[in-house]
Amino acid sequence: MSKSKFSIKCVDKSQCKSILDNHHYLSKESKGFKTKFNFGLFLHDELVGVCIFTGFPVPELSKGLFGLERNDQDGLIELSRLCLLPDVQNTEHNITSWFVSRAIKKLRKLTRVRCVLSYADDSKHSGTIYRACNFKYYGTSSPRKDFWILQEDGSYIKHSRGKTKGLKGEWRPRSLKHRFLMVFDRSLTVKWQLAK
């Protein structure tokens, strides 16, 4: 299928929600998602994919990654959600990297972008798309655990943030995250080690 049939436009959170709720693996593990700059991939007039950019998930990350103060967050961007309809991804094999590359170009026209960071959950995928987009690979995150809250029906929901004291549930190992980074600001010095 020719890429001329596809277009990329800014979309709002509600437009992203239907695709993420039905097709993104994190929708089953979390109550919601944050957005800041959202881009939709359209096939003619149908929304077939979303790429969501936010700030860094925690301010301390800027210290560990670049040695910046925790209040120096301007232009530090995370590609926090990426999802395409399976039929589109399966029939147009390089459409995802095409979409991500062009979404980043559009993002840089809208706001200051010093870097773009993204993670690939080791239990789901290895980040092939980010490699195809020329992100550099910095290995996996350190092992961690998440607290899962026991629900009345016997199921569990991952606790997002805050205190766990007094909550019923259990600690579970978190899957490792592959770390991918694209730096545009040459004044930034990456403290993480490159990996293969």
C-alpha positions as CSV (number, residue, x, y, z in Angstrom):
1,M,0.0,0.0,0.0
2,S,1.4,3.4,-0.9
3,K,2.3,5.7,2.0
4,S,0.5,8.5,0.1
5,K,-2.7,7.1,1.5
6,F,-1.6,7.8,5.0
7,S,-1.5,11.1,6.8
8,I,-0.4,12.2,10.3
9,K,-2.4,14.7,12.3
10,C,-2.6,15.9,15.9
11,V,-5.3,14.1,17.9
12,D,-6.8,14.4,21.3
13,K,-6.8,12.0,24.2
14,S,-10.2,10.6,23.6
15,Q,-9.2,9.7,20.0
16,C,-6.2,7.8,21.3
17,K,-8.2,6.0,24.0
18,S,-10.2,3.7,21.7
19,I,-7.1,2.4,19.9
20,L,-5.1,2.0,23.1
21,D,-8.0,0.4,25.1
22,N,-8.5,-2.3,22.4
23,H,-4.9,-2.9,21.1
24,H,-2.2,-1.8,23.6
25,Y,-0.9,-4.3,26.1
26,L,-0.6,-1.6,28.9
27,S,-4.3,-0.9,28.8
28,K,-4.9,-4.1,30.8
29,E,-2.3,-3.2,33.4
30,S,-3.0,0.5,34.1
31,K,-6.0,2.7,34.8
32,G,-5.2,5.3,32.3
33,F,-2.4,7.1,30.4
34,K,-1.0,10.6,30.3
35,T,-0.8,12.7,27.1
36,K,0.8,15.9,26.0
37,F,1.5,15.8,22.3
38,N,-0.6,13.2,20.5
39,F,-0.3,12.2,16.8
40,G,-2.7,10.0,14.9
41,L,-1.9,7.9,11.8
42,F,-4.8,8.1,9.4
43,L,-5.5,5.8,6.4
44,H,-7.7,8.1,4.4
45,D,-10.0,9.4,7.1
46,E,-9.8,6.4,9.5
47,L,-7.6,6.7,12.6
48,V,-5.4,3.5,12.5
49,G,-2.5,4.4,14.9
50,V,-1.4,6.7,17.7
51,C,1.9,8.0,18.9
52,I,1.9,9.8,22.3
53,F,4.6,12.0,23.7
54,T,4.8,13.2,27.3
55,G,7.4,14.7,29.6
56,F,9.7,12.3,31.5
57,P,7.8,10.0,33.8
58,V,9.7,11.1,36.9
59,P,11.9,14.2,37.3
60,E,14.8,12.3,38.9
61,L,15.3,10.6,35.5
62,S,16.9,13.8,34.1
63,K,19.6,13.5,36.8
64,G,20.4,9.9,36.2
65,L,20.4,10.2,32.4
66,F,22.0,13.5,31.9
67,G,23.2,14.8,35.3
68,L,20.6,17.6,35.1
69,E,18.8,19.0,38.1
70,R,15.4,17.5,38.7
71,N,13.7,20.9,37.8
72,D,15.4,21.0,34.4
73,Q,12.8,19.1,32.4
74,D,12.1,21.4,29.5
75,G,12.4,19.6,26.2
76,L,13.0,16.1,27.7
77,I,10.4,14.0,26.0
78,E,9.2,10.4,26.4
79,L,7.5,8.5,23.6
80,S,5.1,6.9,26.1
81,R,2.6,5.1,23.9
82,L,2.7,3.7,20.4
83,C,0.0,1.6,18.9
84,L,-1.2,0.7,15.4
85,L,-4.2,-1.4,14.4
86,P,-2.8,-5.0,13.8
87,D,-4.2,-5.2,10.3
88,V,-2.4,-2.1,9.2
89,Q,0.8,-3.1,10.9
90,N,0.7,-6.6,9.4
91,T,0.0,-5.4,5.8
92,E,2.3,-2.4,5.7
93,H,5.5,-3.7,7.3
94,N,7.5,-0.5,7.7
95,I,4.5,1.8,8.5
96,T,5.4,2.0,12.2
97,S,8.9,3.3,11.8
98,W,7.6,5.6,9.1
99,F,4.9,6.9,11.5
100,V,7.3,7.4,14.4
101,S,9.9,9.3,12.4
102,R,7.4,11.7,11.0
103,A,5.6,12.2,14.3
104,I,9.0,13.2,15.9
105,K,9.5,15.7,13.0
106,K,6.1,17.2,13.6
107,L,6.7,17.3,17.4
108,R,9.9,19.3,16.9
109,K,8.0,21.9,14.9
110,L,5.5,22.3,17.8
111,T,7.8,22.4,20.8
112,R,11.4,22.3,22.0
113,V,12.7,18.8,21.9
114,R,16.1,18.1,23.5
115,C,15.7,14.4,23.4
116,V,13.2,11.6,23.0
117,L,13.3,8.6,25.3
118,S,11.3,5.4,24.8
119,Y,11.1,2.0,26.5
120,A,10.3,-1.4,25.1
121,D,8.9,-3.9,27.6
122,D,11.1,-7.0,27.5
123,S,8.1,-9.3,28.0
124,K,6.4,-7.9,24.9
125,H,9.0,-6.7,22.4
126,S,12.6,-5.7,22.0
127,G,12.3,-2.3,20.4
128,T,13.0,-3.1,16.7
129,I,11.0,-0.1,15.7
130,Y,13.2,2.3,17.7
131,R,16.3,0.9,16.2
132,A,14.8,1.4,12.7
133,C,14.2,5.0,13.6
134,N,17.9,5.5,14.6
135,F,17.4,5.7,18.4
136,K,20.5,4.6,20.3
137,Y,20.1,1.6,22.6
138,Y,21.2,1.8,26.2
139,G,20.5,-1.7,27.5
140,T,17.8,-2.6,30.0
141,S,16.5,-0.9,33.2
142,S,17.5,-2.2,36.6
143,P,15.3,-5.0,38.1
144,R,12.4,-3.6,40.1
145,K,9.1,-4.7,41.6
146,D,5.5,-3.3,41.4
147,F,2.8,-3.6,44.0
148,W,-0.4,-5.2,42.7
149,I,-3.6,-4.4,44.6
150,L,-6.0,-7.3,45.3
151,Q,-9.6,-6.5,44.1
152,E,-12.8,-7.7,45.6
153,D,-13.4,-10.1,42.7
154,G,-9.9,-11.7,43.3
155,S,-8.2,-10.0,40.4
156,Y,-5.2,-7.6,40.8
157,I,-4.5,-4.1,39.5
158,K,-1.0,-2.6,39.4
159,H,-0.6,0.2,41.9
160,S,0.6,3.3,40.0
161,R,2.0,5.6,42.6
162,G,1.8,6.4,46.3
163,K,1.8,4.5,49.6
164,T,1.1,0.7,49.8
165,K,0.8,0.4,53.5
166,G,-2.6,-0.9,54.5
167,L,-3.4,-2.1,50.9
168,K,-4.0,-5.8,50.3
169,G,-2.0,-7.3,47.5
170,E,1.5,-8.5,46.5
171,W,4.8,-7.4,45.1
172,R,5.7,-8.8,41.7
173,P,8.9,-8.5,39.7
174,R,8.6,-5.9,37.0
175,S,9.6,-6.9,33.5
176,L,12.8,-5.2,32.3
177,K,12.6,-2.3,29.9
178,H,14.8,-1.8,26.9
179,R,15.9,1.9,26.9
180,F,16.1,3.8,23.6
181,L,17.2,7.4,23.3
182,M,17.4,10.0,20.5
183,V,19.3,13.2,21.5
184,F,18.9,16.5,19.6
185,D,20.6,18.8,22.1
186,R,24.3,18.4,21.7
187,S,24.9,20.0,25.1
188,L,23.4,16.9,26.8
189,T,25.9,14.3,27.9
190,V,24.4,10.8,28.3
191,K,25.5,9.1,31.5
192,W,24.0,5.7,30.5
193,Q,26.3,3.2,28.7
194,L,25.6,2.3,25.1
195,A,24.7,-1.3,24.5
196,K,24.4,-3.6,21.5
